[in-house]
């Protein structure tokens, strides 16, 4: 309706789609200014949104501030590459890789390591796409998922990822104790090989790590960088040792004896030997096929029966750590630029290291040596085995510190978003260290240390990481499938098939390794999601599932046949009437404002016409501010009632 060619609209039609069997509601709106110049500032027309001019200016100011902040945070190397590599190159490579080759054989070991590397590579691509889709704040993977698929799924996956980081710290500390037992067997708190010695020593290490992390992330960054260079030097010594071979006059003889303490308390001596790369053809032929039924003495207390899938579950934690950089997103100078480059570089570089060591171990020693020497990585090192022993300790301590930092900041980010009220105590003020979240991470880590066996902790850790990786790939896939307007990643090397393959691979790995644990992980995530959905009504981040509903409804409507048979016809009626606001007492005794419509007889007639099976659009006409209306009654809402109706 227009009052002349240059006049502003006489009125705005407030509409609402509802079933007349339910109590109707109306959207909030406010009347804005008139005139062509005021259209952009008309809050009623744009449902209370800010004018576009203000939004453009605010965005320009935010971009300028972001550019100014660049350089003040951590860079690509110290912020992403070093933490990721420090977290990936952990205890499994040094303490379990030779044993896995002995059990699985070279072919199967290369296969299971390749599958795990492929899983994390696909997830890294999806993570890179999400990281370049917009601004990233604190929380890393949790922030990415919660802002893509909504707060409920974000909280569920975020809490799983927090638990994975805390349990991962326990695995690294247990590995540190195993290396310490090899380095200084005479300096143990209890007896070597006793599970209580592992627990007590790991508890002491955990206390020291909590003190370091509590001092601030800058100390962890410095220590992590130092530990990473130590690890790289250790791996160089391992490469040289495998290629050079045994030294008869040095500390790496071809024949040596080790003492093994059996669970019965008896100590046995095993005579072992290795030949290095000079006998690669002989050893490769022997170790090519699997030896699942071969007896092993490296871990005499471990009586489990292993196969390809279970061994893959044991190895997979070695590939985790790709999100160590994204978890520090709040401390990075350029998160969208650093996360994709640093994560992919660390993932590819460490995958090459893993595959090369798997092949080398199968070429330098016979199967029985790999199965009986629990620390063959140090036996084959050059120039002395102590280099690897102490290097492993540095590696695992660094990875443990990184996991504690990641888990602590993740829990603080979840608590700050208030989607899980039970965790609100762990939120930290901006600029402050999350000490309560650190204490919670320490308690969870201590519970995992109480298990005392690395082979038992690793599969549990695998489930939590796979659950998180599944949802990272799924969030990317859903955003691509729904064609969300805000889905515009700047990462070039991504396609929806990558996320689909990553999602399917993660789900298959979860249920193939242990269907019961996979179901428990899914149920845990579902319970957290339900609790979060119940308490996150006030959170407006956008929800991928709402977009999914819209897309499904749109596709159905687009495919409807407008020439359908009369028996399939559904009435769609528009009713224009006057609305008013009254204050009435509710069932709980409190007085609330209720929206009332005057022509109830007309509404009853419409309800009878449609039989409760169609759609009724109900509205009232409000005159624009400053423009006289032909009438204050009838279909026009009275001016005195307009503000109340809009509010």
N, C-alpha and C positions, 0 to 999 in steps of 0.2 A: 504494500500500500504506500503510495507516495503523494505528497501534497504539492504538486507542481513538479516541474522538471528539476529545479535546483534544491528542492527541500529535502530534509533528512527524513528517514522512515517515520511514519506515524506511530508504528508500534512494532513490538517484537513478539513473536509467537513462542511461548514456552511450552514445549511438548514433552511428552513422556510416553514410553511404550510400556504397557503393563497389562497383565491379565486382570480382568475386572473381578475375578474371584479373590484377589489379594488386595491388601490396602495399598493404594497408589502412593508413590513418592515423587518428588520433583527435584531436579538438579538445582544446585546453587547457582545464582547469577546475580549480577548487579547492573543497573542501568547506567550507561555512560553518557558522554557528551554527544551533542548533535553536530551535524555538519560534516561535509566531506573530509575536512581536516581532522576531525575528531574520531574518524572511523578506527584508526590505528590504536587510539587510546580508549576505545569503547570496551570496557571490561565486561559488559553484558553480552556483547556480540562474541567476544573471545573467551567467555566462561572464566573470567577472572585472571587470565594469563597476562604477563607483562607485555607492553607494546614491543613490536619488533625492533623499533629504533633503539630502545633501551637494551634489548637483548643483544643486538649487534655490537653496541658500544661496550657492554659488559664482557662479551666474548673477546673483543679486541684487547681490553684491559687485562683479562685473564691470560691471554696469549703472551702479552708483553711481560707480565709478571713471571710466567713460566720460563720465558727466555732469560730473564734476569736471574732466576734461581739456578739455571743450568751452570754447572761448574762448582756449585756450592756443596752438592751432595757427592756420593760415591760415583766413580766412573765405571766404564765398561769392564776393566780388568778387576779392580778391587771389589766392585759391587756385584758382578754377575759371574764372570768367568772363574775367578779364583774360588768363590764360595761353592759354585756348582761342581767344579773339579774336586775340591776338597771333600765334598759330601759324597760324590760318586765313587772316587777311588778310596774305598774303605777296606774293612776287615776281610770281606769275603774273598777278594782277589789274593790276598797274602796267605790266609789261613785255610781256605777251602778249594781254591782253583786246582792245585795239583791232585787233591783227593777226588774232586769231581771228575777230572780226566781219567783217573784210575778206575773209577766206578762206571762212568758212562761211556768211556772210550772217546777217541778224538772226534769221530764223526758225529756222535750224538751230542758231545759237549759243544762242538761248534754249532750244531743245530739249535740246542736250547739257548745258548748265549745269543745267537742271531735272532731268535724269536723275541727274547727279552729286549735286545737292542732295538729291534724294529718297533716294538710296543712303545718304548720311550721316545723314539724318533718321531713317530706319528703324533704322539702327544705333544712333543715339542713344537711341531708345526701348527697344531691347533692352538697351543698356548701362545705362539707368536702371532697368530691371526687375531686372537682376542686381545692381546696386549697392545696391538696397534689400532684397535677399534675406538679408542677414546682415552680419556684421562684415567690414570691408575693411581689410587691412593693406597694407604696402608692395608695390609692383609693379603697381598699377592693373589694366589689362586682363589682364596675365599672371596676376595673382592670381585674378581673377574666373574666367577660363577654366580654369585648372589646378584650382581647387576645385570647378568644376562638372562638367567632363568628364574629370578625372583629370590626373595629372602629365605623362603622355606627350604628350597633345595640347597641354596648357598650355605645355610647354617648346618644342614645335615652333612654335606660333603666337607665343609670347613672343619667341623668337629672331628670327622674321621681323619682328615689330614693332620689335625693337631695331635691326635693320638698316635698316628703313624710317626710323626717327628719325635715325640717323646719316647715311644717304644724303640725307635731307631737309635736314639742316644744310648739306651740301655744295651742294645746289641753292640754298638761300638765300644762301650766301656767294658763289656764282657770280653771282647776281642783284645782289648788292651791288657787285661789281666792274663789271658792265655799267653800273650807275647812276653809279659813280665815273668811268668813262671818259667819260660824257656830261657830268658836272659839271666835271671838271678834266682835259681831254685832254692838257694840257701837263705834267701832274704824274705821268704814268704811269712805272712802272719800265721797261717796254718800249714798243713801239709800240702805239697804239690799234688794236683789231681783231685783234691777234695773239693766238692762243689761248694762247701761253706767258705773255703778260701777265696773262691771266685766271687761269692756274694759279698763277703766282708770287705775285700780289697776294692771291689767295684763301688760299694757304698762310700768308701773313703774318696775315691776318685770323683764320684758324683758330687760330694760336698765341695771339693775344690773347684769343680766346673761351675757350680752354682755361684760360688763367690766371684769367679772371673766374669761370668755373664752378668751378675748383679752390678758389677763395676761399670758396665756400659758396653755398648756394641763396638766402640772404637778399639777396646782391648781385644775383643774377639776377632775383629778384622785383622789387627796386627799379628796376633798369634796364628790365625788361620793362614795368612799369607806365608809366614815362616814355615809352618808345618807342611804346606803344600810344596814348597821348594825342597823340603827334606824328602817328601814322598817321591817327587820327580827324580831326585838324585838316587834314591833307593831303587827305583825301577830301572834306572840306567845300570846300576850295579847288577840287578837281576838279569837284564838282557846280556850284559857282558859275561856274566857267569855261565849262562846257558850256552853262549856261543863259544867261549874259550874252553869250557869243559873242566873236568877235575884237575887239581894240582896236587901231585903226589907229595911235594915237599912243603906245601902250604897248608891252609886251613880247610881246603875242599878236596879231600882224597876221594878216589873212586870207590873205595870200600870203607865202611864205617859201621859202628855198632851203636844202637840206641836202646835205652832201657824203658820199658813200658809197664806202668802200674795197672794191673787188672782190677776190676771191681771186687774180686775176692780178697784183695790185699796182697796177692802174689806179684812179684816183679819179674818180668821175663826180659831177656836180651834178644834183640833181632839184629842179624847181620845183613846189611843192605849195601847196595852199590849203584853207581850211575856212571854213564860214559860220556855225557855231553853231546853236542851236535855232531861229533865225529862218527857216532853210531846211530845217526838219525834214521836211516833206512830200516835198520833192525828193530829199533824201538817203536817206530811209527807203525810198522806192520803188526807188532805185538799189541799195541794200544789202540789200533784202529776200531776194533769191534768193542762192544760193551762187555763189562764184567760184573753184572749186577749181583751174581751169586758168589763172587770172590770174597774170601774172608779178609777183614781189615782190622788192624791193631792201632790205627791212629787215634781212634775214639772208641775204646773198648766198651764204654758204657752205652754206646749208641747201638741198639739192637734192631733198629727199624729196617724195614725192607724198602729199598729205593727202586724207582723206575724213572723213565724219562720225565714224566709229569712232576713227580715229587721232587726230583733233582732240580727241575726248573723253578719250583717254588722256593727251594733253598738258595738258588743263585740270584733270583730276581732282585732282592734288596741291594745287590751290588750295582744295579742300573738306576736305582732311585737317587734322587738328589737333583734332578733337573729343575726343580722349582725353588732351589735354595736362593737363586737370584731374584725371582719374582716375589718371594716372601719378604724381601727387603725393599720392596717397591717404594715405600715411604722415605727411604734413605738414599734413593738414586737421584742423580741429577737429571737424567732423561730416561724415565722408565720405558716409554714406548719405543725408544731407539735402542736402548741397551739390552733389554730382555730378549728380543728375538735373536740378535747377533750373538750375545754371550751364551745363551742357552744352547743354541744349535752348535756353536763351536765346541763347547764343553761336551755335549752329547756325542758328537761325531768323533772327536779326538779320543775320548775314553773308550768308545766302542772299538776303535782300531787297536787300542792297547789291550783290551780284553781278548779279542779274537787272536791277536798275535801271541799272547802268553798261553792261551789254550793250546795252540798248535805247537809252541816251543816245548811245553811240559810233556807233550806226547812224544817228542823227538829226542829227549835227553835222558830218560830214565825208564827202567822196566816197570810194569804195572804194580808189582808187589812193593817196590820202593815208594811209589806214589800213594799206595794204600796204607802203608805202615808209618811213614815219616810225616807226622802232622805239621811239620814246619819245613817241608822240602824247599820252599821258596828261599829260606835262609841258607839251607845246606848248599844250594847251587849258586849262591851269590858270590860275587867277586868284589873286593879281595878277601873279605872275612864275613862270616855269617852274622856277626854282631851288628853289621851295618843295617841289615834288613830287620833284625829283631827290634832294634831301637827305632828304626824308621817306621815300622808298623805301629809302634806305640805312639809316635808323633802323628801318624796318619789317623789313627782311630780317635785319639784325643781331639784333634782338630775337627773331625767329622762329628764327634759328639757335641762339641761346643756349637758348631753350626746348627745342628738339629735342635738343641735347646733354645738357641736364639730364634730360629724359625717358628718353633712351636709356641714359645712365649709370646711373640708378637702376633701370631695368628689368633691365639686365645684372647689377647687384649683387643684385637680388632673385632672379633665376634661379640665380645662383651660390650664394646663401645656402641655397636649398632643396635643393641637392646632388642634383638629378635629372640634371644633366649634369656628371659628375665632371671632365671636361676643362676646365670653366670655374670650378672651385673656387677658383682663385687670385684671381678678381675679387670674391669676397665681402668685405664690409666689416663690421667690428664695429659693434654698435648705437651710434648717435650719432656715428659717424665718417664723414667724406666718402669715398666710394668712388673713391679716386685711380687705382687700377689699372684699374677699369672705365672711368674717364674717358679714360685713355691708350688703351685699346682702341677707344673710340668715336672718338677723334682719328685713329687709324690708318685705320679704316674710312672716315671722312669724307675723309681725304686721298686715299685711293684713288679715291673718287668724284669729287673735285675734279680729279684727273688727267685725267678725260674731257674737261673743259673746255668742254662745250657743254650749256647748260640744256635744249635741246630733246631731247637724247639721255639726260639724267639723269632727266627727268620720267617717261617711260614705265616705266623700271625701278622707280622709286619707287612708281608706281601699282600694280604687281603685288604688292609686299609689303604695301601698305596694304589692298588688296582681299582678300588672303589672310587678313589679321587680321580684317577686318570680316566676312568670311564665317563665320569660326569664332565670333565674338561672337554673331552671329544664330543660328548653328547650336546653340551651347551653350544659348541661351535656348529654342530650339525643342525640342531633345531633352529638356530638363528638363520642359517643359510636356507633351510627348507621353508621357513615362514616368510622369508624376504622382508624382514623387519626394516623399516625405514632407517633405523639407527645402526644397522649392521653394514658398515663400510670399512672393513679392515684395509690398512695400507700395505700389509704384508703380501707380496706378489706370489710367493710359492705356496699357495694354498688352494685346495679345491674341496668341495663337499665330500667327494669320495674318500679323501684322506681321513676326514673325521669319522666317516662311516666305517672304514676299515679299522681305524683305531678303536672305536667303540665295540665293534664285534670281537676284535682280538682280545681286548681287556675282559669282556664278559666271558668269552670262552676260557681264558686262562683262569679266571676266578673259579668257575664251576668245574673245570677239569682238574684243578689242583685239589680242591676239597669242597664238595657241594654243600656240606653242612656248615662249614665256616663261611662260605659265600652267602648262604641264606641268612645266617646270623648277622653278617655285616650289612646285608640289605635291610633286614628288619631293624637293626640299630639305627641305620640312616633314616628309615621310614618313621620311626618313633620320634626322632629329633625333628624331622621335617613337619610332622603333625603338630608337635608342640610349638615349633616356630611359627607355623601358619596360623595357629590359634592366637599368638601373641604379637603378630606383626601387621595388624590391620592398618596401623598409622604409618607404616613404612611404604613409601611410594618410590620404588626404584624401577618400576616396569617389571612385568612378569612374562617370561617367554611362553608359559602355558596359557595365559590369557590371549596372547597373540595366536597361539595354536587354535584356540576356540574360535577366534574371529576368522581365521583362515578357513577352518572347516565350515563355519556358517556361511561365509562368502561363497565358497565353492558350491555348497548345496543350493544356495539361492540362484547362483549363476546357471546352474543346470536344471532349474525348475522349468517345467513346460507350462507356458501361460495359456495354452489351449487345452489344459487338462479337462478331464470329464467333470461334469457337474457334481458328481458325488464326492469328488476330491477337493471341491472348492472350500476355501476358508475365508470368512469375511474379514476385511480390514477396514475399520471404521475410524473416522476422525470426529471427535466430540469437542466443541469449543464451549466453555462455560466459565462462570466466575468462580474464583478461588478466594478463600479467606483463611486467616490464621486465628485459632482459638486456643486458649490455655485450659487444659483439662487435666484431671488427676488420673495418673496411671494406676496399674495394678499394684505397684509397689508403694503407692501412697504419695509419690512425688508428682508435682505439677509440671507438665511439659506442654510445649506448643505443638498443636496438631493442625495439619492442613485439611481444610474442609472444602467441599464443592457443593454449590447451592442446588443445582438441578438434579436431585437424587432420582426423581421420576424418569428423567431422560437417561440417566446412567442405568437404571433398572431395565429400561426398554432396550438399550444397546446390549446389555448383558444377555437378555432373552434372545435378541436377534442372532448373536454370535454363538450362543450356547456354551460359552466358556472355551471355545475351540479355536478362536481366531485371535487377532491382535487389535486392541483398541488404543488409539493415540489420543490422549486427553490433554487439553491445554487451555490456557487463558490468555487473552490479549492484554498487554500492558502498553500504555502510551509512553512514548519517549519523553525524557525530561525536557520541559520547556515547550512542549508542543501540545496544544489543546486537543482533546479527544472529543468525538461527537457525543459520547455518552460516558457517564461514570458508572453505569450499571450494565446489566445484561452480560454480554460476552466480554466486556472490558472490566478488568480488575480496578477497583476503586483506588485512586492515588494514595489514599491513606494506608491501603493494605499492601501496596507494592513492595515497600522495603521489607515488611515482615515476610512476605511470600518469598522474596529473593533470599533472605537470610535463612 
